[in-house]
């Protein structure tokens, strides 16, 4: 193991930093909207800035200001219909869906009014940037209050814990047993052994959490559903990490940004979260609460 300048091994430093980040995130999510709103805006705006910079490096113009406005509106639009004071838009359509549709039409309209050689690319990649960062991250708000403010908090803890467990498990098993590359052209350091180790540790962690919820909060979730939930969330976390690596490889950069020296940018930190949280929400909505 390599030693850091503070005398910690790289594994210990990884665990310590993960625990610190986890503690801060738990505090923000537990506090609810007063803390989640500024955190959401900070991460989405910085994430969109990093995404815009990467796309510009490929010669693709992004409607950044339009995405900033849409991102700010996505937070209230992501609140579930059962949230106190939240008015449903219409039967069969949520505010989030309506906002996505309006933004798409707006982006198309802008390019029709002022067409150029990159108009189609601008529409496609601007809309994708909105979906990838603020729209996906908005599921954090939806899941936090589904079905209520108590169970929603714990449902949101599941993907968070799965991401941390998958990251630590992948690192440990990859360092100890990693031989076969899982996606060498996307992420050369990812191995099959590390991926399976991450899935295993995430599975154990999530099963323990769900068992505790069944015991203390009377959560109704069968064992096979809990296993499926664990595997889905852990797999989604790894897919999120690999997909962001795919974007960076396509652009030709090592990190999405340089906000945190040694840790890359915001997207490098939330890439797993962006895919794992929507996956968790759909599982909860379609299976756990059926």
N, C-alpha and C positions, 0 to 999 in steps of 0.2 A: 504494500500500500504506500502511496506517496504521502508525504507529510506536508501540510500547509504551513504557512509562516507562523501560525499560532500553536503549532504542535499537534494539531488534529490530523487524523488520517483523512483521505478524500471521502471515504464513506461516512465517517463521523461528521465531517463538515456538511455533507449532503443531508444527513439526517437532522442535524441541528438547524440548518437553514430551512428545511422543509417544515420542521416543528414551529419555527418562528413565524413563517408565512401562514401556516395553518392556523395558529393562534389568532393572528390579526384578521384573517378571513372569517373565522368563526365569530369574532367580535362584531365585525361589520354585518354579517348575515343575521346574527341574533338581534342586533339593534333594529333591523328592519329598514324601512324606507329612508328615515333621516340619514343613515350612514350609507345605505346601498346606492342612493341617488348620486351623490358626489363620486363614489367609487366607480359606479357604472359609467358616468360621463367621462371621468379621467381615463379609464382603460379603453373605452370605445374611441374617444377622440385621438388618443395617442396611437391606438391600434390602426385607425383609419389613416393617420398621418404616415405611419410606417408602410402600410399597404400602398398608399398613393406614391410614396417615394420609390418603392420597388417596381410598381407598374410603370412609372415615368422612366425608370432605367431601361425598360423594354420599349420605350417610345409610345406608351399607351396613356393618353390623357384621361384623368379621372375627375369627375365633377365633385371635388372635395367639399366645397361649401354646401352643395345640395345634400351630400351625405351627412355632414355635420348636423344640419337642421333635422333631417330624418332620424338621425341617431338620438337626438334630444327628445323627439316625439315618441320614439320607440319605448322609452321607459314607462310612461303612463299607459301606452297602448298595450303593454305586455301584462298589465295587471289582470288577473282572472275576473270573469264576470261576477263571481260571488264576492269579490272584494267590496267592503262597505263603501257606498257612494259611487261605485263603478256602474255606469249605465251601458247596457248592451247596445251595440250598434243596430243589429237586425238579426233575425233568426237565421242561423247557419253561417254567419260571418262575424269574425272578431275584428276589433280595432286594428290588431296587428296585421291581419290579412288585407284589410282595406288600405292601410298605410303602404304596404308593399306594392299593391296594385297601382295606387296613386303615384308613388315614386317612379315606378316603371313607365307609366304613361307620361309623366313629367319629363323624364330623361329622354324619351323618344321625341317628345315635342320640342325640346331644346335643340336637338340635333337636326330636326327637320327645318327649324327656323334658321339655324346657322350651320349648314352642312359643311363638312370638310372630309379630307381623305381618311380620317380616323374616326368618323362619327359612329360607325357600327361598333368598333372596338370600344369606344368610350361608353356607349350604352351598356354593352354586355359586361364589361369589366367593372363599371361603376355599380351596376345593379348587383353583380356578384359580390363586390366588396361590402355592400350594405348587408346582404344576406349573411356573408361569412363572419362579419364582426358584430355590428350592433343587433342584427335580427336574431342570430343564434345566441348571443350573450343575453338578449332579452328574456330567454327562457329561464334564466336564473331568477328573474322577478316573478314569472308565472309559477314556477315550481315552488318558490318560497312561500306562496300563499295558496297552494293546492294540496289538500282540499280546504285547509285552514292555516292559520298562522303558527300552529303548534306542530302538527304532522308535516306541514310543508317545510319547516325548518329542518326536520330530521331527514326528510326525503332528499333535501338538497345536500345534506351532509354525506349521503351515500356516494354520489359521484366524486365529491371532493376527497373523501377518504380513499376511494378506489384509485383515483389519480395518483395520490401520494404513495399508496402501497404499490401500485404498478410501477411507478418510477423507481422506488427503492428496490423492489424485487427484481426489476429488469436490470438495474445497475449491478446488484450483488451477483445474481445468477450469470449475467453476462460476463462479469469480470472473472468469475470462478470457472464457468463451464463453456463460455461462448466460443463457438467454432464456426458454425454455419451462418452466413450472412442472410438476413431475411429480405432485405431490399438494398443491395449494395449500390445501385445507381441513384437511390434516393437518400439513404442514410447509411453510409458505410460502417458505422459503429454499431448498428442494430443487429443483434443475432437472434436466431430462433430460440436458443436456450434462454437468453435474456427475456425474450418476449413471453415464453411459456412460464418463466419464473415470476414475471410481473403479473401475469394472469392468475397464477396460483396464489400469490400473496394477496392480491386484490380480492380474489374469491373468498379466501379465509377471512379477511378483514370485513368485507361486506356481510358475510353470513353471520359473523359475531354481532355486528351492529343491528342487523335485522332481527336476530334472535332476541337481543335486548329490547328492541322496540315492541316485539310481540309480547314480551313479558311485562314490560312497564307501561306501555301505551296501548295495549290490546290491539296491536296492528294485525290485521287479518291478511296474512300472506303465506301461502303454502310453501313447503320446502322446495319443491321443484321450481316454483315461481321465483323464490329467493335465489336459487342457483342460476336460473336464467338471467335474472336481473344483474347478478354479479358479473357473469360472463359478458353480457351485453355492454355494461358500463365500462368494464376494464378493456374490452376490445375497442370500444368507441374512443377511449382515452388514447390508446396506442395509434389508432387510425388518425386521430386529430394531430398527433405529433408527427406522424409520417407525412400527412398531407401538407402541413406547413413546411416540412423539409422539401417536399416536392416543389412547392412554390419558390422557395429560396434557390433550389437547384436550377429551376427554369430561369429565374432572374439572374442567377450567377453571384449570389451573395452568401456569406457564411451565417450572418445573423440578420434578423429582420430590422434591427435598430441597435442603438448604442446607449439606451437610457441607463442600463445597469451594467457597468463594466464587468466583464467576465461572465455575464449571464445573458447577454444579448438584449433584445428589445422586448416590448410588451407582448407582441404576438408569440415570441419564443416562450413566454411564461404562461400564456393562457390558451395555447393551441389545443391542448388536450381537453380543457374545460369547454371550449367552443363546440366540440362534438359530443362530449360525454353528457353535458347538461340537457340538450334537446332530446338525446336518447333516453335519459332518465325520465324526462317529463312525459314522453309518449308511452313509456312503459307504465308509469304510474297512472296516467289517464286511461289507457286502454286495458290494462290488466289488473293493477293493484286496486283500482277504485271501481272496477266493473260491477 
